[in-house]
Amino acid sequence: MSKNQEKNDSQSDVMDSIVSLCKRRGFIFQGSEIYGGLAGTWDYAPLGVALKNNIKKIWWKRFIDDRDDMYGVDAAILMNQRTWEASGHVGGFADPLVECKKCQHRFRADQLIGEDGKPSSVDAPVKKCPDCGGSLGEIRQFNMMFKTHIGAAEDASAVSYLRPETAQGMFVNFKNILDTFHPTLPFGMAQIGKAFRNEIAPRDFLFRAREFEQMEIEYFVKAPKDTKDDGKSEDAADGWQKVFDDFRQQIHGFIADIGLTASKVHELEVPDGERAHYSKRTIDFEFDFPFGKKELYGLAYRTDFDLKQHAEFSKVDLSYYDEETKERYVPHCIEPSFGLDRTVLAVLADAYTEDAMSDEKRVFLKLAPAVAPYKVAVFPLLKNKPLLVAKAREVFATLKAEFAEVGIQGVAFDDNGNIGKRYRRQDEVGTPFCVTVDFDTIEKSAGVTVRDRDSGRQERVAEGELVGYLLGKVK
């Protein structure tokens, strides 16, 4: 077996372990599982919901609540079909599709690898089916939008689409924000919401799904005086380039907030010819997933493309009047874009750890306290001792109330199984600290034991100091 094959097998084993843990411990389930599932769909279970909500909360705080130039929106998933004609999605939102003539399996042509180890290309397309060895047909373009109809009629006028991105919901509300809140440039709009893409070949767990969630910002800035500006002129230094660089740093800040290992995140400056049609500059932030280095976030300078397109198609003026310069112009846009489900997957993959403790193999999630579904779990040493259980319940209620006072959720009570099994279970779901009420707690007023997830070390903490001690660790 080659080293590359061994590496691929190891990466596959890690992904299998993560998927298994997610189901076993209540993070993520296969969509419609009792009916055999539905490819590219996933259901978030209780701990997955908590993890995802923690990430959303951190994102919203950094990019919206902690600023005074952001406006949050929650636009409709269904939009007038003209929206997608203006954005270019109806005519150009497609992937190259090939179909096997023998088994009828379909593949994205640009993701196939030939027998020589080289990816498929227009000049050298892969001709053999990777599943059955049959012949592949000609490449054709496949539009990835989910098409539907509004109302009772099913004619062309009733066509709509499940949105393939959240961005357009902000562009079409640009004028509403101007008319309602009268912001001055620069300012931004932000939203978190569902998007849908009819992927030819969904794969890699949450990474490429047909239904997913995005966290996006459209940040509007003054139009540069030189429309051919490449980002290096003096005008750009105080304009879009400065905003672009500021968001670049903010993205790295968010990466640190959620506890991702910085060395696993890489910037890729997307060259001319590979950027989206609307972008003048794009940086992809790639993460070292178990299946390879893949895009996690994006930062794009969209210029004035979107507002001009919507103004042309809607015949509504989407310009901005600058009171300071007495000029009217169409603002340009910087877009930081975050895949929420990919963030969840990156956090889980980064946190997944195997080690040995007490001569036994241990699996645990080394989650940052800020994103961990449970920050603290409280146990009685023995579940069949009423005094221990009652005291543990009292400690649990106190911690839960005190944490809620400062806006922190995630205190659990666990008395299922013996103490060792509880520790292992809480380790697997990423709980940073476990509090145990034992006989010394009751008989000697000796406080409780607090166990650290990563090291397994325990220390006694006085009951009256417990809240402050834990808050200092998890905030």
C-alpha positions as CSV (number, residue, x, y, z in Angstrom):
1,M,0.0,0.0,0.0
2,S,1.4,3.4,-1.0
3,K,1.8,6.2,1.5
4,N,-0.9,8.3,-0.2
5,Q,-3.3,5.4,0.1
6,E,-2.5,5.0,3.8
7,K,-3.1,8.7,4.2
8,N,-6.4,8.6,2.4
9,D,-7.5,5.6,4.5
10,S,-6.6,7.4,7.7
11,Q,-8.5,10.5,6.7
12,S,-11.5,8.4,5.8
13,D,-11.3,6.7,9.2
14,V,-11.3,10.1,10.9
15,M,-14.4,11.2,9.0
16,D,-16.2,8.0,9.7
17,S,-15.4,8.4,13.4
18,I,-16.7,12.0,13.4
19,V,-19.9,11.0,11.6
20,S,-20.4,8.1,14.1
21,L,-19.8,10.3,17.1
22,C,-22.3,12.9,15.8
23,K,-25.1,10.3,15.6
24,R,-24.2,8.4,18.8
25,R,-24.0,11.5,20.9
26,G,-26.9,13.5,19.4
27,F,-25.2,16.2,17.2
28,I,-26.3,15.4,13.7
29,F,-28.5,12.7,12.2
30,Q,-29.0,11.7,8.5
31,G,-32.1,13.4,7.1
32,S,-35.2,11.2,6.7
33,E,-33.2,8.3,8.1
34,I,-36.2,6.0,8.8
35,Y,-36.9,6.1,5.0
36,G,-33.4,5.3,4.0
37,G,-32.2,8.9,4.1
38,L,-32.1,11.6,1.5
39,A,-28.7,12.4,0.0
40,G,-27.3,15.8,0.9
41,T,-29.6,16.5,3.8
42,W,-28.8,16.4,7.5
43,D,-30.9,16.9,10.7
44,Y,-29.3,18.7,13.6
45,A,-29.9,16.9,16.9
46,P,-30.0,18.7,20.3
47,L,-26.3,19.1,20.8
48,G,-25.7,20.0,17.2
49,V,-28.4,22.7,17.5
50,A,-26.6,24.1,20.6
51,L,-23.2,24.0,18.9
52,K,-24.5,25.7,15.8
53,N,-26.4,28.4,17.8
54,N,-23.2,29.1,19.8
55,I,-21.4,29.7,16.6
56,K,-24.1,32.0,15.2
57,K,-24.2,33.9,18.5
58,I,-20.4,34.5,18.4
59,W,-20.6,35.6,14.7
60,W,-23.6,38.0,15.3
61,K,-21.9,39.5,18.3
62,R,-18.6,40.2,16.4
63,F,-20.0,41.4,13.1
64,I,-23.3,43.1,14.1
65,D,-23.8,43.7,17.8
66,D,-20.3,45.0,18.5
67,R,-20.5,47.5,15.6
68,D,-22.7,50.5,14.9
69,D,-22.7,50.3,11.1
70,M,-24.5,47.0,10.6
71,Y,-28.2,46.3,9.9
72,G,-29.5,42.8,10.4
73,V,-32.2,41.4,8.1
74,D,-33.9,38.0,7.6
75,A,-35.1,38.0,3.9
76,A,-37.5,35.5,2.4
77,I,-36.3,32.2,1.0
78,L,-38.6,32.6,-2.0
79,M,-38.1,35.6,-4.1
80,N,-39.4,37.1,-7.4
81,Q,-37.9,35.1,-10.2
82,R,-36.5,38.3,-11.7
83,T,-34.1,38.5,-8.8
84,W,-32.3,35.4,-10.1
85,E,-32.3,36.6,-13.7
86,A,-30.7,39.9,-12.6
87,S,-28.1,38.1,-10.4
88,G,-27.1,35.8,-13.2
89,H,-28.2,32.6,-11.5
90,V,-30.9,31.6,-14.0
91,G,-28.5,31.8,-16.9
92,G,-25.2,30.8,-15.3
93,F,-25.5,29.0,-12.0
94,A,-24.5,25.6,-13.3
95,D,-22.0,22.8,-12.8
96,P,-20.6,20.4,-15.4
97,L,-22.5,17.1,-15.4
98,V,-21.6,13.7,-16.9
99,E,-23.7,10.6,-16.8
100,C,-22.6,7.0,-17.1
101,K,-24.2,5.2,-20.1
102,K,-24.1,1.9,-18.2
103,C,-25.2,2.5,-14.6
104,Q,-26.7,6.0,-15.1
105,H,-24.8,7.4,-12.1
106,R,-24.2,11.1,-12.4
107,F,-21.0,13.0,-11.5
108,R,-19.6,16.5,-11.5
109,A,-17.2,16.4,-14.3
110,D,-14.6,18.7,-12.7
111,Q,-14.4,16.4,-9.6
112,L,-13.5,13.2,-11.4
113,I,-10.0,11.8,-11.2
114,G,-8.5,9.9,-14.1
115,E,-6.5,6.7,-13.9
116,D,-3.3,8.8,-14.3
117,G,-4.2,10.6,-11.1
118,K,-5.0,13.9,-12.9
119,P,-8.4,15.7,-12.5
120,S,-10.8,15.8,-15.4
121,S,-10.6,18.8,-17.7
122,V,-12.2,20.1,-20.9
123,D,-9.0,19.1,-22.8
124,A,-8.6,15.8,-21.1
125,P,-12.0,14.6,-19.8
126,V,-12.3,11.4,-17.8
127,K,-14.1,8.8,-20.0
128,K,-14.5,5.8,-17.6
129,C,-17.2,5.7,-14.8
130,P,-15.5,5.5,-11.4
131,D,-18.4,3.2,-10.1
132,C,-18.9,0.6,-12.8
133,G,-16.2,1.2,-15.4
134,G,-18.7,2.1,-18.1
135,S,-18.4,4.9,-20.6
136,L,-19.3,8.5,-19.5
137,G,-21.4,10.6,-21.8
138,E,-20.7,14.2,-22.9
139,I,-20.4,17.0,-20.4
140,R,-23.5,19.2,-20.1
141,Q,-24.3,22.1,-17.8
142,F,-26.7,21.5,-14.9
143,N,-28.4,24.4,-13.2
144,M,-28.2,23.9,-9.4
145,M,-31.3,26.0,-8.4
146,F,-34.3,24.2,-7.0
147,K,-37.2,25.3,-9.1
148,T,-40.8,25.6,-7.8
149,H,-44.1,27.3,-8.6
150,I,-46.0,29.9,-6.5
151,G,-49.7,29.5,-6.1
152,A,-52.1,27.3,-8.0
153,A,-50.8,27.9,-11.5
154,E,-47.7,26.2,-12.9
155,D,-47.0,28.5,-15.9
156,A,-43.8,30.6,-16.5
157,S,-45.1,33.5,-14.5
158,A,-45.5,31.4,-11.3
159,V,-41.9,30.1,-11.4
160,S,-39.7,30.8,-8.3
161,Y,-36.6,29.2,-6.8
162,L,-35.3,28.2,-3.4
163,R,-32.6,30.7,-3.0
164,P,-29.1,29.4,-3.7
165,E,-27.5,32.2,-1.6
166,T,-28.6,34.7,1.0
167,A,-26.8,37.7,-0.6
168,Q,-29.5,38.7,-3.0
169,G,-32.0,39.2,-0.2
170,M,-29.8,42.0,1.1
171,F,-29.3,43.7,-2.3
172,V,-33.0,43.9,-3.0
173,N,-33.5,45.5,0.5
174,F,-30.8,48.0,0.0
175,K,-33.3,50.8,-0.8
176,N,-35.5,49.8,2.1
177,I,-32.6,50.2,4.6
178,L,-31.7,53.6,3.0
179,D,-35.3,54.9,3.2
180,T,-36.0,53.6,6.7
181,F,-32.7,54.1,8.7
182,H,-30.9,56.7,6.5
183,P,-27.5,55.3,7.1
184,T,-24.3,57.0,5.8
185,L,-21.7,55.1,3.9
186,P,-20.0,52.9,4.8
187,F,-22.6,50.5,6.2
188,G,-23.5,46.9,6.0
189,M,-26.3,44.5,6.0
190,A,-26.1,41.0,7.5
191,Q,-28.2,37.9,7.8
192,I,-28.0,34.2,8.7
193,G,-30.3,32.0,6.7
194,K,-30.9,28.8,4.7
195,A,-29.8,28.4,1.1
196,F,-30.3,25.5,-1.3
197,R,-28.3,24.0,-4.1
198,N,-29.2,20.9,-6.1
199,E,-25.7,19.5,-5.9
200,I,-24.9,16.8,-8.5
201,A,-22.9,14.8,-6.0
202,P,-23.3,15.9,-2.3
203,R,-20.4,14.5,-0.3
204,D,-18.1,14.8,2.7
205,F,-20.8,14.9,5.4
206,L,-21.8,18.6,6.0
207,F,-19.3,20.0,3.6
208,R,-21.4,19.8,0.4
209,A,-25.1,19.5,1.1
210,R,-28.2,20.4,-0.8
211,E,-29.6,22.4,2.1
212,F,-27.3,24.5,4.2
213,E,-27.0,27.7,6.2
214,Q,-25.0,30.8,5.4
215,M,-23.8,33.8,7.5
216,E,-23.2,36.7,5.1
217,I,-22.5,40.4,5.0
218,E,-22.9,42.9,2.2
219,Y,-20.9,46.0,3.2
220,F,-21.4,49.1,1.1
221,V,-18.7,51.6,0.5
222,K,-18.1,54.7,-1.6
223,A,-17.5,54.1,-5.3
224,P,-13.8,54.5,-6.1
225,K,-13.0,57.5,-8.3
226,D,-11.1,55.3,-10.6
227,T,-13.4,52.4,-11.7
228,K,-10.3,50.5,-13.0
229,D,-8.7,50.7,-9.6
230,D,-6.8,47.5,-8.8
231,G,-6.7,48.1,-5.0
232,K,-3.2,49.7,-5.0
233,S,-4.0,53.3,-5.7
234,E,-4.1,56.0,-3.0
235,D,-7.8,56.3,-3.5
236,A,-8.2,52.6,-2.6
237,A,-6.1,53.0,0.5
238,D,-9.1,54.8,2.2
239,G,-11.8,53.0,0.3
240,W,-12.7,49.5,-0.6
241,Q,-9.2,48.0,-0.1
242,K,-9.1,49.3,3.5
243,V,-12.5,47.8,4.3
244,F,-11.5,44.6,2.5
245,D,-8.3,44.3,4.7
246,D,-10.3,45.1,7.9
247,F,-12.7,42.3,7.2
248,R,-9.9,40.0,6.4
249,Q,-8.6,40.6,9.9
250,Q,-12.1,40.3,11.4
251,I,-12.5,36.9,9.8
252,H,-9.2,35.7,11.4
253,G,-10.6,37.1,14.7
254,F,-13.8,35.1,14.3
255,I,-11.7,32.0,13.6
256,A,-10.0,32.5,16.9
257,D,-13.3,33.2,18.7
258,I,-14.6,29.8,17.8
259,G,-11.4,28.0,18.7
260,L,-10.2,26.8,15.3
261,T,-6.5,26.1,15.1
262,A,-5.0,29.1,13.2
263,S,-2.3,27.0,11.4
264,K,-5.1,24.9,9.8
265,V,-6.6,27.9,8.0
266,H,-4.9,29.2,4.8
267,E,-5.6,32.2,2.6
268,L,-5.8,31.7,-1.1
269,E,-5.8,34.8,-3.3
270,V,-8.1,33.7,-6.2
271,P,-6.4,34.7,-9.5
272,D,-8.0,36.4,-12.5
273,G,-10.0,33.9,-14.5
274,E,-11.0,31.8,-11.5
275,R,-13.0,34.4,-9.6
276,A,-16.8,34.8,-9.8
277,H,-18.0,37.0,-12.6
278,Y,-18.9,39.8,-10.2
279,S,-15.7,39.8,-8.2
280,K,-12.7,42.1,-8.7
281,R,-10.8,40.5,-5.8
282,T,-11.5,37.4,-3.8
283,I,-9.7,35.6,-0.9
284,D,-10.7,32.1,0.0
285,F,-10.1,31.0,3.5
286,E,-9.3,27.2,3.3
287,F,-9.3,24.8,6.2
288,D,-7.5,21.5,6.6
289,F,-10.4,19.1,6.7
290,P,-9.8,15.4,7.1
291,F,-10.5,15.0,3.4
292,G,-8.2,17.8,2.3
293,K,-7.8,21.5,2.2
294,K,-11.1,23.0,1.2
295,E,-12.9,26.4,1.2
296,L,-14.4,27.5,4.5
297,Y,-15.0,31.2,4.0
298,G,-14.8,33.8,1.3
299,L,-14.1,37.5,1.1
300,A,-15.0,39.2,-2.2
301,Y,-15.0,42.7,-3.6
302,R,-18.3,42.6,-5.7
303,T,-17.9,46.2,-7.0
304,D,-21.3,47.7,-7.9
305,F,-22.3,44.7,-10.0
306,D,-25.3,43.6,-7.9
307,L,-27.0,46.9,-7.3
308,K,-26.6,48.0,-10.9
309,Q,-28.1,44.7,-12.1
310,H,-31.1,44.9,-9.8
311,A,-31.6,48.6,-10.7
312,E,-31.6,47.7,-14.4
313,F,-34.0,44.7,-14.1
314,S,-36.3,46.3,-11.5
315,K,-36.2,49.9,-13.0
316,V,-35.8,51.1,-9.4
317,D,-33.1,53.7,-8.5
318,L,-30.6,52.0,-6.2
319,S,-28.1,54.8,-6.0
320,Y,-26.9,56.7,-2.9
321,Y,-26.8,60.4,-2.4
322,D,-23.6,61.5,-0.6
323,E,-24.6,64.6,1.5
324,E,-20.9,65.4,2.1
325,T,-19.7,65.4,-1.5
326,K,-23.2,66.2,-3.1
327,E,-22.6,63.3,-5.4
328,R,-25.0,60.5,-6.4
329,Y,-23.5,57.1,-7.2
330,V,-24.1,53.4,-6.9
331,P,-22.1,52.1,-3.9
332,H,-19.6,49.2,-4.2
333,C,-19.8,46.1,-2.0
334,I,-17.5,44.0,0.1
335,E,-18.8,40.6,0.9
336,P,-17.6,38.3,3.8
337,S,-19.3,35.0,3.4
338,F,-19.4,32.2,5.9
339,G,-20.7,28.7,5.6
340,L,-22.3,27.8,8.9
341,D,-22.5,24.1,8.3
342,R,-18.9,24.0,7.1
343,T,-18.0,25.9,10.2
344,V,-19.7,23.2,12.4
345,L,-17.8,20.5,10.5
346,A,-14.5,22.4,10.8
347,V,-15.0,22.8,14.6
348,L,-15.9,19.1,15.0
349,A,-12.9,18.0,12.9
350,D,-10.5,20.3,14.6
351,A,-11.7,19.2,18.1
352,Y,-11.8,15.5,17.5
353,T,-9.1,13.9,19.6
354,E,-8.0,10.4,20.5
355,D,-5.6,9.8,23.4
356,A,-5.2,7.4,26.3
357,M,-6.3,7.9,29.9
358,S,-5.9,5.4,32.7
359,D,-4.5,3.0,30.1
360,E,-7.7,3.2,28.1
361,K,-8.3,4.7,24.7
362,R,-10.3,7.9,25.0
363,V,-12.2,9.9,22.3
364,F,-13.1,13.5,23.1
365,L,-13.9,16.8,21.5
366,K,-11.5,19.5,22.5
367,L,-14.0,22.2,21.9
368,A,-13.5,25.8,22.9
369,P,-15.8,26.6,25.9
370,A,-17.4,29.3,23.8
371,V,-18.9,26.8,21.3
372,A,-19.2,23.7,23.5
373,P,-22.9,22.6,23.8
374,Y,-22.4,22.0,27.5
375,K,-19.9,24.2,29.4
376,V,-20.4,22.3,32.7
377,A,-21.9,18.9,33.7
378,V,-22.9,18.3,37.3
379,F,-22.9,14.7,38.8
380,P,-23.7,13.1,42.1
381,L,-20.9,10.6,42.8
382,L,-23.6,7.8,43.2
383,K,-27.1,8.0,41.8
384,N,-28.6,5.7,44.5
385,K,-27.7,8.0,47.4
386,P,-30.6,10.6,47.8
387,L,-28.5,13.1,49.7
388,L,-25.8,13.2,47.0
389,V,-28.5,13.5,44.3
390,A,-30.3,16.3,46.1
391,K,-27.1,18.2,46.7
392,A,-26.0,17.8,43.1
393,R,-29.4,19.0,41.9
394,E,-29.0,22.1,44.1
395,V,-25.5,22.8,42.7
396,F,-26.9,22.3,39.2
397,A,-29.8,24.7,39.7
398,T,-27.4,27.4,41.1
399,L,-25.0,27.1,38.2
400,K,-27.7,27.1,35.6
401,A,-29.3,30.2,37.1
402,E,-26.0,32.1,37.6
403,F,-24.8,31.3,34.1
404,A,-28.1,32.4,32.6
405,E,-27.7,35.7,34.4
406,V,-24.6,36.5,32.3
407,G,-26.1,35.1,29.1
408,I,-24.4,31.6,29.1
409,Q,-26.4,28.5,28.4
410,G,-25.2,24.9,28.7
411,V,-25.2,23.4,32.2
412,A,-26.1,19.8,32.2
413,F,-27.1,17.3,34.9
414,D,-25.9,13.7,34.4
415,D,-26.4,10.7,36.8
416,N,-26.6,7.9,34.2
417,G,-24.2,5.1,34.7
418,N,-21.1,5.1,36.9
419,I,-18.8,8.1,37.3
420,G,-16.2,6.8,34.8
421,K,-18.8,6.4,32.1
422,R,-20.2,9.9,32.7
423,Y,-16.7,11.4,32.3
424,R,-16.2,9.6,29.1
425,R,-19.6,10.6,27.8
426,Q,-19.1,14.2,28.6
427,D,-15.6,14.1,27.1
428,E,-17.1,12.8,23.8
429,V,-19.5,15.7,23.6
430,G,-16.8,18.3,24.5
431,T,-17.9,19.4,27.9
432,P,-14.9,21.3,29.3
433,F,-15.7,20.8,33.0
434,C,-17.4,18.2,35.2
435,V,-18.5,19.0,38.8
436,T,-18.9,16.0,41.1
437,V,-20.7,16.1,44.5
438,D,-19.3,13.4,46.8
439,F,-19.5,12.5,50.4
440,D,-16.9,15.1,51.5
441,T,-19.2,17.8,49.9
442,I,-21.9,16.9,52.4
443,E,-20.2,15.5,55.4
444,K,-17.1,17.8,55.6
445,S,-18.4,20.9,53.6
446,A,-15.2,20.3,51.5
447,G,-16.7,21.7,48.3
448,V,-16.9,19.8,45.1
449,T,-14.4,18.3,42.7
450,V,-14.0,20.0,39.3
451,R,-12.5,17.8,36.5
452,D,-10.8,19.3,33.5
453,R,-11.7,17.6,30.2
454,D,-8.4,17.9,28.4
455,S,-6.0,16.8,31.2
456,G,-8.4,14.8,33.4
457,R,-7.0,16.6,36.4
458,Q,-9.4,17.2,39.3
459,E,-9.3,19.8,42.1
460,R,-11.6,20.7,44.9
461,V,-13.3,24.0,44.8
462,A,-15.3,25.5,47.7
463,E,-19.0,25.6,46.9
464,G,-19.2,29.4,47.4
465,E,-16.4,29.9,44.9
466,L,-17.6,27.5,42.3
467,V,-19.6,30.0,40.1
468,G,-16.8,32.5,39.9
469,Y,-14.3,29.8,39.3
470,L,-16.2,28.2,36.4
471,L,-17.2,31.5,34.8
472,G,-13.6,32.5,34.8
473,K,-12.9,29.4,32.8
474,V,-15.7,29.4,30.2
475,K,-16.4,33.1,29.5
